[in-house]
Amino acid sequence: MNESLKIPRKLSPTKYALLTGTILLTSAGLITRVLGFFYRIFLSRTIGAEGLGVFNLIHPVFGICFALCAGSIQTAISQSVAANARKGRSVFRSGLIISMGISVVLAYAIIQFKDIIANNILMEPRCAPLLIFVAVSVPCAAVHACINGYYYGMQKPQVPALAQIIEQSIRIGAVFLIADIMIRSGITITVQLAVLGHLIGEIASSLFTVTAYRFFPPKMAPGVSQIHSGFQDTAPELIQVALPLMGNRLILNILFSAEAILIPSRLQMSGLSDSAALSVYGVLTGMALPFILFPSTVFNSLAVLLLPTVAEAQSEGNDRRIGLAISMSLRYCLYVGILCIGIFTLFGNDLGVSVFKDNTAGSYMTILAWLCPFIYLVTTMGSILNGLGKTSVTFVQNVACMMVRLFFVLFGIPKFGIVAYLVGTLVSELMLALMHVLTLKKIVDFVWNAWDMIVKPSTLMILAIGIYYAAFSLFDPFAGLSLFFKTALHIGILSIFYLVLLLGVHMMKKDPEGEAF
């Protein structure tokens, strides 16, 4: 038979589940990110850059609480259920009891000590009344995190995907409605509206996931039944998995929180006023970074699904499947990362001006563009390392790189301003990506070809930029459009040039990673 007429092999069930799950979560993530962009634009024009800065200052408190009561337990549930689905329901219930107990204690502590936290830790008294909303949202986050972990472990990402969309949609809809009422009533819109929106979104997500679990629980494979175990049987095993993750995430969140709190104060030491420092911080965290992190939606979704997949492969002793997962992740992280470098370096300034009416946001984007490949690699490679049980390794590496960033914050910002933080972020992410990849190389054998994964796509990106400039050097058919739509169309065309060139190169050779894993 002619080789060209052969029917391609079907994907293995595992690879099919990983692919469809990634597509589903990515689609949900893209929808929520797009909605989030409009939400960010609205907030930037209603509460301003300074308001965004205050709003982002309270995130570390929520992040620390989430690390303690939800994030680590969600991962532990996902990992434990993937390894033994028959005990999944019992593991989930034990995890939910533990998570809710911790979350209620944390919520009470935040409300009781809100003034101390705002004045002495966040160093911003305006955060005190906002912390009440954060406190109430913590138990809600714990509920939907545990339920999502159960669905991820069962490799049924439909409910978590829908929960993302519902949470963001209801948050934005509620904030727009309340803002409209406030404007009509002549009430000034403050940062409190944004925090209220956060709480509404968490409540909506928890209600949806509880309803989904009650009426549409994930089903076992035909012929397989659940094993019902008591809390005393499943809790110790779950805690054993969750505690290292909890400790790791807690320390990392404390370091991230220290960074977030220190940036405005160190900016003041560089010569900025309190208001100007918060404005710069708001532009960076509320405008520039969301754009840079937008493509990471794909890799966040892939990372969530890779963890149980890799854990399952390891329990089966299937190193080849793990190696193929690593190679695939490396390849596509670098492909997309290189594309994003081209997009943000060329169009960052136009995006900042057209979306946020802020030149500073655009200049930050052009610098942060070089982060893209490393952020995406860190997300996926870190998830694979965690799936392989190397949580202590990822923890040490994350702490080391976080300390590098804090060094730039403490000693660089007072002298060189916010640019020192941007450079420190680039250095730390590059270090972390390299450490993750080198660690994996020592554990699992996988395909790593710098020529195919870095040199070729970089060359194709440069060629695509050359074609783009040649095509638009004489005539720009979009010149009459607004800057936003003009920029969006130019980005789309550049992306098409790059992807067509990339596809053409792949069609010229046989893909060695085309086998199912």
PETAZI-V540998 format. One record per pair of residues at least 12 apart in sequence whose C-alpha atoms are under 10 Angstrom apart, sorted by the first residue. I is the first residue (numbers start at 1). J is the second residue. Records with the same first field share a line. If there is no record, write none. Layout:
# PETAZI-V540998
I = J ; J
This chain:
# PETAZI-V540998
8 = 514
9 = 514 ; 515 ; 516
10 = 515 ; 516
11 = 514 ; 515 ; 516 ; 517
12 = 515 ; 516 ; 517
13 = 516 ; 517
14 = 155 ; 309 ; 312 ; 313 ; 321 ; 516 ; 517
15 = 309 ; 321 ; 325 ; 515 ; 516 ; 517
16 = 516 ; 517
17 = 155 ; 156 ; 157 ; 305 ; 309
18 = 155 ; 157 ; 301 ; 302 ; 304 ; 305 ; 306 ; 308 ; 309 ; 325 ; 517
19 = 302 ; 305
20 = 157
21 = 152 ; 155 ; 156 ; 157 ; 158 ; 161 ; 301 ; 302 ; 304 ; 305
22 = 157 ; 161 ; 297 ; 298 ; 299 ; 300 ; 301 ; 302 ; 303 ; 304 ; 305 ; 306
23 = 298 ; 301 ; 302
24 = 157 ; 158 ; 160 ; 161 ; 162 ; 298 ; 301
25 = 157 ; 158 ; 159 ; 160 ; 161 ; 162 ; 164 ; 297 ; 298 ; 299 ; 300 ; 301 ; 302 ; 304 ; 305
26 = 161 ; 295 ; 296 ; 297 ; 298 ; 299 ; 300 ; 301 ; 302
27 = 161 ; 162 ; 165 ; 297 ; 298 ; 301
28 = 158 ; 160 ; 161 ; 162 ; 163 ; 164 ; 165 ; 166 ; 297 ; 298 ; 301
29 = 161 ; 162 ; 164 ; 165 ; 294 ; 295 ; 296 ; 297 ; 298 ; 300 ; 301
30 = 165 ; 294 ; 295 ; 296 ; 297 ; 298
31 = 164 ; 165 ; 168 ; 169 ; 297
32 = 161 ; 164 ; 165 ; 166 ; 167 ; 168 ; 169 ; 297
33 = 164 ; 165 ; 168 ; 290 ; 291 ; 293 ; 294 ; 295 ; 297
34 = 168 ; 294
35 = 165 ; 168 ; 169 ; 172
36 = 168 ; 169 ; 171 ; 172 ; 290 ; 294
37 = 286 ; 287 ; 290 ; 291 ; 294 ; 355
38 = 172 ; 355
39 = 168 ; 169 ; 171 ; 172 ; 173 ; 175 ; 176 ; 194
40 = 52 ; 172 ; 194 ; 286 ; 287 ; 290 ; 355 ; 356
41 = 286 ; 287 ; 355 ; 356 ; 357
42 = 172 ; 175 ; 176 ; 356
43 = 175 ; 189 ; 190 ; 191 ; 193 ; 194 ; 286
44 = 282 ; 283 ; 286 ; 287 ; 355 ; 356 ; 357 ; 358
45 = 356 ; 357
46 = 179 ; 188 ; 189 ; 190 ; 191 ; 193
47 = 188 ; 189 ; 190 ; 191 ; 192 ; 193 ; 194
48 = 190 ; 191 ; 279 ; 282 ; 283
49 = 275 ; 276 ; 277 ; 278 ; 279 ; 280 ; 281 ; 282 ; 283 ; 284 ; 285 ; 286 ; 287 ; 356 ; 358
50 = 191 ; 274 ; 275 ; 276 ; 277 ; 278 ; 279 ; 280 ; 281 ; 282 ; 283
51 = 190 ; 191 ; 192 ; 194 ; 275 ; 278 ; 279 ; 282 ; 286
52 = 191 ; 194 ; 278 ; 279 ; 280 ; 281 ; 282 ; 283 ; 284 ; 285 ; 286 ; 287
53 = 191 ; 260 ; 264 ; 275 ; 276 ; 277 ; 278 ; 279 ; 280 ; 281 ; 282 ; 283 ; 284 ; 285 ; 286
54 = 122 ; 124 ; 125 ; 126 ; 127 ; 130 ; 191 ; 192 ; 278 ; 279 ; 281 ; 282
55 = 126 ; 127 ; 130 ; 191 ; 192 ; 193 ; 194 ; 195 ; 282 ; 286
56 = 195 ; 260 ; 261 ; 278 ; 281 ; 282 ; 285 ; 286
57 = 118 ; 122 ; 123 ; 124 ; 127 ; 257 ; 260 ; 261 ; 264 ; 278 ; 281 ; 282 ; 285
58 = 117 ; 118 ; 122 ; 124 ; 127 ; 128 ; 130 ; 131 ; 134 ; 195 ; 257 ; 260 ; 261
59 = 131 ; 134 ; 195 ; 257 ; 260
60 = 122 ; 253 ; 254 ; 255 ; 256 ; 257 ; 258 ; 259 ; 260 ; 261
61 = 110 ; 117 ; 118 ; 121 ; 122 ; 131 ; 134 ; 135 ; 253 ; 254 ; 257
62 = 106 ; 107 ; 110 ; 131 ; 134 ; 135 ; 137 ; 138 ; 141 ; 253 ; 257
63 = 138 ; 249 ; 250 ; 252 ; 253 ; 254 ; 256 ; 257
64 = 106 ; 246 ; 249 ; 250 ; 251 ; 252 ; 253 ; 254 ; 255 ; 256 ; 257
65 = 102 ; 103 ; 106 ; 107 ; 110 ; 134 ; 135 ; 138 ; 139 ; 141 ; 142 ; 250 ; 253
66 = 99 ; 102 ; 103 ; 106 ; 137 ; 138 ; 139 ; 141 ; 142 ; 145 ; 246 ; 249 ; 250 ; 253
67 = 142 ; 245 ; 246 ; 247 ; 248 ; 249 ; 250 ; 251 ; 252 ; 253 ; 254
68 = 99 ; 102 ; 103 ; 106 ; 142 ; 242 ; 243 ; 245 ; 246 ; 247 ; 248 ; 249 ; 250 ; 253
69 = 95 ; 96 ; 98 ; 99 ; 100 ; 101 ; 102 ; 103 ; 104 ; 105 ; 106 ; 138 ; 139 ; 141 ; 142 ; 143 ; 145 ; 146 ; 242 ; 246
70 = 95 ; 96 ; 98 ; 99 ; 100 ; 102 ; 103 ; 138 ; 139 ; 140 ; 141 ; 142 ; 143 ; 144 ; 145 ; 146 ; 149 ; 242 ; 246
71 = 99 ; 141 ; 142 ; 145 ; 146 ; 149 ; 242 ; 245 ; 246 ; 249 ; 250
72 = 99 ; 145 ; 146 ; 149 ; 239 ; 241 ; 242 ; 243 ; 244 ; 245 ; 246 ; 247 ; 248 ; 249 ; 250
73 = 92 ; 95 ; 96 ; 98 ; 99 ; 142 ; 145 ; 146 ; 149 ; 238 ; 239 ; 241 ; 242 ; 243 ; 245 ; 246
74 = 92 ; 95 ; 96 ; 99 ; 142 ; 143 ; 144 ; 145 ; 146 ; 147 ; 148 ; 149 ; 150 ; 152 ; 153 ; 242
75 = 145 ; 146 ; 148 ; 149 ; 150 ; 152 ; 153 ; 241 ; 242 ; 245 ; 246 ; 304 ; 307 ; 308 ; 386 ; 387
76 = 91 ; 92 ; 95 ; 146 ; 149 ; 150 ; 153 ; 237 ; 238 ; 239 ; 240 ; 241 ; 242 ; 243 ; 244 ; 245 ; 246 ; 308
77 = 89 ; 91 ; 92 ; 93 ; 94 ; 95 ; 96 ; 145 ; 146 ; 147 ; 148 ; 149 ; 150 ; 151 ; 152 ; 153 ; 238 ; 239 ; 241 ; 242 ; 308
78 = 91 ; 92 ; 146 ; 147 ; 148 ; 149 ; 150 ; 151 ; 152 ; 153 ; 154 ; 155 ; 304 ; 305 ; 307 ; 308 ; 311
79 = 149 ; 150 ; 152 ; 153 ; 154 ; 238 ; 241 ; 242 ; 307 ; 308 ; 309 ; 310 ; 311 ; 312 ; 386 ; 387 ; 389
80 = 92 ; 149 ; 150 ; 153 ; 154 ; 234 ; 237 ; 238 ; 241 ; 308 ; 311 ; 312
81 = 149 ; 150 ; 151 ; 152 ; 153 ; 154 ; 155 ; 308 ; 312
82 = 149 ; 150 ; 151 ; 152 ; 153 ; 154 ; 155 ; 307 ; 308 ; 309 ; 310 ; 311 ; 312 ; 315
83 = 153 ; 154 ; 308 ; 309 ; 311 ; 312 ; 313 ; 314 ; 315 ; 316
84 = 153 ; 154 ; 226 ; 227 ; 312
85 = 150 ; 153 ; 154 ; 220 ; 221 ; 224 ; 225 ; 226 ; 227
86 = 154 ; 220 ; 221 ; 224 ; 225 ; 226 ; 227 ; 228
87 = 225 ; 226 ; 227 ; 228 ; 229 ; 234
88 = 150 ; 151 ; 153 ; 154 ; 218 ; 220 ; 226 ; 227 ; 228 ; 229 ; 234
89 = 150 ; 217 ; 218 ; 226 ; 227 ; 228 ; 229
90 = 226 ; 227 ; 228 ; 229 ; 230 ; 231 ; 233 ; 234 ; 235
91 = 150 ; 228 ; 229 ; 230 ; 231 ; 233 ; 234 ; 235 ; 237 ; 238
92 = 146 ; 147 ; 148 ; 149 ; 150 ; 151 ; 153 ; 234 ; 235 ; 238
93 = 146 ; 147 ; 150 ; 229 ; 230 ; 231 ; 234 ; 235
94 = 146 ; 229 ; 230 ; 231 ; 232 ; 233 ; 234 ; 235 ; 236 ; 238 ; 239
95 = 142 ; 143 ; 146 ; 147 ; 149 ; 150 ; 231 ; 234 ; 235 ; 238 ; 239 ; 242
96 = 142 ; 143 ; 144 ; 145 ; 146 ; 147
97 = 142 ; 143 ; 146 ; 231 ; 235
98 = 142 ; 146 ; 231 ; 235 ; 238 ; 239
99 = 139 ; 141 ; 142 ; 143 ; 145 ; 146
100 = 138 ; 139 ; 140 ; 141 ; 142 ; 143 ; 146
101 = 139 ; 142
102 = 138 ; 139 ; 142
103 = 135 ; 136 ; 137 ; 138 ; 139 ; 140 ; 141 ; 142 ; 143
104 = 135 ; 136 ; 138 ; 139 ; 140 ; 142
105 = 135 ; 138 ; 139
106 = 135 ; 136 ; 138 ; 139
107 = 131 ; 132 ; 133 ; 134 ; 135 ; 136 ; 137 ; 138 ; 139
108 = 132 ; 135 ; 136
109 = 135
110 = 128 ; 131 ; 132 ; 133 ; 134 ; 135 ; 136 ; 138
111 = 128 ; 129 ; 131 ; 132 ; 133 ; 134 ; 135 ; 136
112 = 132 ; 135
113 = 128 ; 131
114 = 127 ; 128 ; 129 ; 130 ; 131 ; 132 ; 135
115 = 127 ; 128 ; 129 ; 131
116 = 128
117 = 131
118 = 130 ; 131
121 = 257 ; 258 ; 261
122 = 257 ; 258 ; 260 ; 261 ; 262
123 = 261 ; 262 ; 264 ; 265
124 = 261 ; 274
126 = 191 ; 192
127 = 191 ; 192
129 = 192
130 = 191 ; 192 ; 193 ; 194 ; 195 ; 196
131 = 192 ; 195
132 = 195 ; 196 ; 199
133 = 192 ; 195 ; 196 ; 197 ; 198 ; 199 ; 200
134 = 195 ; 196 ; 198 ; 199 ; 202
135 = 199
136 = 199 ; 202 ; 203
137 = 195 ; 196 ; 198 ; 199 ; 200 ; 201 ; 202 ; 203 ; 206
138 = 199 ; 202 ; 203
139 = 202 ; 203 ; 206
140 = 199 ; 200 ; 201 ; 202 ; 203 ; 204 ; 205 ; 206 ; 207
141 = 199 ; 201 ; 202 ; 203 ; 205 ; 206
142 = 202 ; 206
143 = 202 ; 203 ; 205 ; 206 ; 207 ; 209 ; 210
144 = 160 ; 163 ; 202 ; 203 ; 204 ; 205 ; 206 ; 207 ; 208 ; 209 ; 210
145 = 160 ; 205 ; 206 ; 209
146 = 206 ; 209
147 = 159 ; 160 ; 206 ; 209 ; 210 ; 212 ; 213 ; 217
148 = 160 ; 161 ; 163 ; 206 ; 209 ; 213
149 = 304
150 = 213 ; 217 ; 218
151 = 213 ; 217 ; 218 ; 219
152 = 218 ; 304 ; 305 ; 307 ; 308 ; 309
153 = 304 ; 305 ; 307 ; 308 ; 309 ; 312
154 = 218 ; 219 ; 220 ; 308
155 = 218 ; 305 ; 308 ; 309
156 = 217 ; 218 ; 219 ; 305
157 = 218 ; 301 ; 304 ; 305
158 = 218
159 = 208 ; 209 ; 212 ; 213 ; 216 ; 217 ; 218
160 = 205 ; 208 ; 209 ; 212
161 = 301
162 = 205 ; 208 ; 209
163 = 201 ; 202 ; 204 ; 205 ; 206 ; 207 ; 208 ; 209 ; 212
164 = 201 ; 202 ; 204 ; 205
165 = 201 ; 205
166 = 201 ; 202 ; 204 ; 205 ; 208
167 = 197 ; 198 ; 199 ; 200 ; 201 ; 202 ; 203 ; 204 ; 205 ; 206 ; 207 ; 208
168 = 197 ; 198 ; 200 ; 201 ; 202 ; 204 ; 205
169 = 201 ; 204
170 = 197 ; 198 ; 200 ; 201 ; 202 ; 203 ; 204 ; 205
171 = 194 ; 196 ; 197 ; 198 ; 199 ; 200 ; 201 ; 202 ; 203 ; 204 ; 205
172 = 194 ; 197 ; 198 ; 200 ; 201
173 = 197 ; 200 ; 201
174 = 193 ; 196 ; 197 ; 200 ; 201
175 = 193 ; 194 ; 195 ; 196 ; 197 ; 198 ; 200 ; 201
176 = 193 ; 197
178 = 193 ; 196 ; 197
179 = 193 ; 194
241 = 389 ; 391
244 = 391 ; 392 ; 395
245 = 386 ; 391 ; 392 ; 395
247 = 392 ; 395
248 = 391 ; 392 ; 394 ; 395 ; 396 ; 398 ; 399
249 = 395 ; 398
251 = 395 ; 398 ; 399
252 = 395 ; 396 ; 398 ; 399 ; 402
255 = 399 ; 402 ; 403 ; 405 ; 406
256 = 399 ; 402 ; 403 ; 405 ; 406
258 = 406 ; 409
259 = 402 ; 403 ; 405 ; 406 ; 407 ; 408 ; 409 ; 410 ; 421
260 = 281 ; 285 ; 406 ; 409
262 = 406 ; 409 ; 410 ; 413
263 = 277 ; 278 ; 280 ; 281 ; 406 ; 409 ; 410 ; 413 ; 414 ; 417 ; 418 ; 421
264 = 276 ; 277 ; 278 ; 279 ; 280 ; 281 ; 282 ; 409 ; 413 ; 418
265 = 277 ; 278 ; 409 ; 410 ; 413 ; 414
266 = 409 ; 410 ; 411 ; 412 ; 413 ; 414 ; 415 ; 417 ; 418
267 = 280 ; 281 ; 409 ; 410 ; 412 ; 413 ; 414 ; 415 ; 416 ; 417 ; 418
268 = 413 ; 414 ; 417
269 = 413 ; 414 ; 415 ; 417
270 = 412 ; 413 ; 414 ; 415 ; 416 ; 417 ; 418
271 = 414 ; 415 ; 417
272 = 414 ; 417
277 = 417 ; 418
280 = 360 ; 361 ; 418
281 = 418
282 = 361
283 = 352 ; 356 ; 358 ; 359 ; 360 ; 361 ; 362 ; 364
284 = 360 ; 361 ; 362 ; 364 ; 365 ; 418 ; 422
285 = 361
286 = 361
287 = 352 ; 355 ; 356 ; 358 ; 360 ; 361 ; 362 ; 364 ; 365
288 = 348 ; 351 ; 352 ; 356 ; 358 ; 360 ; 361 ; 362 ; 363 ; 364 ; 365 ; 366 ; 367 ; 368 ; 369
289 = 361 ; 364 ; 365 ; 368 ; 369
290 = 365
291 = 344 ; 348 ; 351 ; 352 ; 361 ; 362 ; 365 ; 368 ; 369
292 = 340 ; 341 ; 344 ; 348 ; 364 ; 365 ; 366 ; 368 ; 369 ; 370 ; 371 ; 372 ; 375
293 = 340 ; 368 ; 369 ; 371 ; 372 ; 375 ; 376
294 = 340 ; 372
295 = 333 ; 336 ; 337 ; 340 ; 372 ; 376
296 = 333 ; 336 ; 337 ; 372 ; 373 ; 375 ; 376 ; 377 ; 379 ; 380
297 = 376
298 = 332 ; 333 ; 336 ; 376
299 = 329 ; 332 ; 333 ; 336 ; 375 ; 376 ; 377 ; 378 ; 379 ; 380
300 = 376 ; 379 ; 380 ; 383
301 = 379 ; 380
302 = 329 ; 379 ; 380 ; 383
303 = 329 ; 376 ; 377 ; 378 ; 379 ; 380 ; 381 ; 382 ; 383 ; 384 ; 387
304 = 379 ; 380 ; 383 ; 384 ; 387
305 = 380 ; 383 ; 384 ; 387
306 = 322 ; 325 ; 326 ; 329 ; 380 ; 381 ; 383 ; 384 ; 385 ; 386 ; 387
307 = 380 ; 381 ; 382 ; 383 ; 384 ; 385 ; 386 ; 387 ; 388 ; 389
308 = 383 ; 384 ; 386 ; 387 ; 388
309 = 321 ; 322 ; 325 ; 384 ; 387 ; 388
310 = 322 ; 323 ; 325 ; 326 ; 383 ; 384 ; 385 ; 386 ; 387 ; 388 ; 389
311 = 384 ; 385 ; 386 ; 387 ; 388 ; 389
312 = 387 ; 388
313 = 387 ; 388 ; 517
314 = 387 ; 388 ; 389
315 = 388
318 = 517
319 = 443 ; 444 ; 445 ; 446
320 = 444 ; 445 ; 446 ; 517
321 = 446 ; 515 ; 516 ; 517
322 = 384 ; 387 ; 388 ; 444 ; 445 ; 446 ; 517
323 = 440 ; 441 ; 443 ; 444 ; 445 ; 446 ; 447 ; 517
324 = 444 ; 445 ; 446 ; 447 ; 512 ; 513 ; 514 ; 515 ; 516 ; 517
325 = 380 ; 381 ; 384 ; 446 ; 513 ; 516 ; 517
326 = 380 ; 381 ; 384 ; 385 ; 437 ; 440 ; 441 ; 444 ; 445 ; 446 ; 447 ; 448
327 = 445 ; 446 ; 447 ; 448 ; 449 ; 453 ; 513
328 = 446 ; 447 ; 448 ; 513 ; 514
329 = 376 ; 377 ; 379 ; 380 ; 381 ; 384
330 = 373 ; 376 ; 377 ; 380 ; 381 ; 437 ; 447 ; 448 ; 449 ; 453
331 = 377 ; 447 ; 448 ; 449 ; 450 ; 452 ; 453 ; 454 ; 457
332 = 373 ; 376 ; 377 ; 453
333 = 372 ; 373 ; 374 ; 375 ; 376 ; 377 ; 378 ; 379 ; 380 ; 381 ; 453
334 = 372 ; 373 ; 374 ; 376 ; 377 ; 453 ; 454 ; 457 ; 458
335 = 373 ; 452 ; 453 ; 454 ; 456 ; 457 ; 458 ; 461 ; 498 ; 499 ; 502
336 = 372 ; 373 ; 376 ; 457 ; 495 ; 499
337 = 369 ; 370 ; 371 ; 372 ; 373 ; 374 ; 375 ; 376 ; 377 ; 457 ; 458
338 = 369 ; 370 ; 371 ; 372 ; 373 ; 453 ; 454 ; 457 ; 458 ; 459 ; 460 ; 461 ; 462 ; 498
339 = 369 ; 372 ; 373 ; 457 ; 458 ; 460 ; 461 ; 462 ; 464 ; 494 ; 495 ; 498 ; 499
340 = 369 ; 370 ; 371 ; 372 ; 373 ; 461 ; 491 ; 495
341 = 365 ; 366 ; 367 ; 368 ; 369 ; 370 ; 371 ; 372 ; 373 ; 458 ; 461
342 = 366 ; 369 ; 370 ; 458 ; 461 ; 462 ; 464 ; 465 ; 491 ; 494 ; 495 ; 498
343 = 365 ; 366 ; 369 ; 461 ; 465 ; 490 ; 491 ; 492 ; 494 ; 495
344 = 362 ; 363 ; 364 ; 365 ; 366 ; 367 ; 368 ; 369 ; 370 ; 372 ; 491
345 = 362 ; 363 ; 364 ; 365 ; 366 ; 367 ; 368 ; 369 ; 370
346 = 365 ; 366 ; 369 ; 465 ; 491
347 = 362 ; 363 ; 365 ; 366 ; 487 ; 488 ; 490 ; 491
348 = 361 ; 362 ; 363 ; 364 ; 365 ; 366 ; 367 ; 368 ; 369 ; 487
349 = 361 ; 362 ; 363 ; 364 ; 365 ; 366
350 = 362 ; 363 ; 483 ; 484 ; 486 ; 487 ; 488
351 = 363 ; 365 ; 483 ; 484 ; 487 ; 488
352 = 364 ; 365 ; 366 ; 484
353 = 483 ; 484
354 = 482 ; 483 ; 484 ; 485 ; 486 ; 487
355 = 483 ; 484
364 = 418 ; 419 ; 422
365 = 422
367 = 419 ; 422 ; 423 ; 426
368 = 422 ; 423 ; 425 ; 426
369 = 426
370 = 426 ; 429 ; 430
371 = 422 ; 423 ; 425 ; 426 ; 427 ; 428 ; 429 ; 430
372 = 426 ; 429
373 = 429 ; 430 ; 433
374 = 426 ; 427 ; 428 ; 429 ; 430 ; 431 ; 432 ; 433 ; 434
375 = 426 ; 429 ; 430 ; 432 ; 433
376 = 429 ; 433
377 = 429 ; 430 ; 432 ; 433 ; 434 ; 436 ; 437
378 = 394 ; 398 ; 429 ; 430 ; 431 ; 432 ; 433 ; 434 ; 435 ; 436 ; 437
379 = 433 ; 436
380 = 433 ; 436
381 = 394 ; 432 ; 433 ; 434 ; 435 ; 436 ; 437 ; 439 ; 440
382 = 394 ; 395 ; 397 ; 398 ; 432 ; 433 ; 435 ; 436 ; 437 ; 440
383 = 436
384 = 436 ; 440
385 = 436 ; 437 ; 439 ; 440 ; 443
388 = 440 ; 443 ; 444
390 = 439 ; 440 ; 443
393 = 435 ; 436 ; 439
394 = 432 ; 435 ; 436 ; 439
397 = 431 ; 432 ; 433 ; 435 ; 436
398 = 428 ; 429 ; 431 ; 432 ; 433 ; 435 ; 436
399 = 432
400 = 428 ; 431 ; 432
401 = 424 ; 425 ; 427 ; 428 ; 429 ; 430 ; 431 ; 432 ; 433 ; 435
402 = 424 ; 425 ; 428 ; 429 ; 432
403 = 424 ; 428
404 = 424 ; 425 ; 427 ; 428 ; 429 ; 431
405 = 420 ; 421 ; 422 ; 423 ; 424 ; 425 ; 426 ; 427 ; 428 ; 429
406 = 421 ; 424 ; 425 ; 428
407 = 420 ; 421 ; 424
408 = 420 ; 421 ; 422 ; 423 ; 424 ; 425 ; 427 ; 428
409 = 421 ; 422 ; 424 ; 425
412 = 424
447 = 512 ; 513
452 = 505 ; 506
456 = 502 ; 505
457 = 498 ; 499 ; 501 ; 502 ; 505
458 = 498
459 = 498
460 = 497 ; 498 ; 499 ; 500 ; 501 ; 502 ; 505
461 = 494 ; 495 ; 497 ; 498 ; 499 ; 501 ; 502
462 = 498
463 = 497 ; 498 ; 501
464 = 493 ; 494 ; 495 ; 496 ; 497 ; 498 ; 499 ; 500 ; 501 ; 502
465 = 494 ; 495 ; 497 ; 498
466 = 494 ; 497
467 = 494 ; 497 ; 498
468 = 490 ; 491 ; 493 ; 494 ; 495 ; 497 ; 498
469 = 494
472 = 490
476 = 490
478 = 490
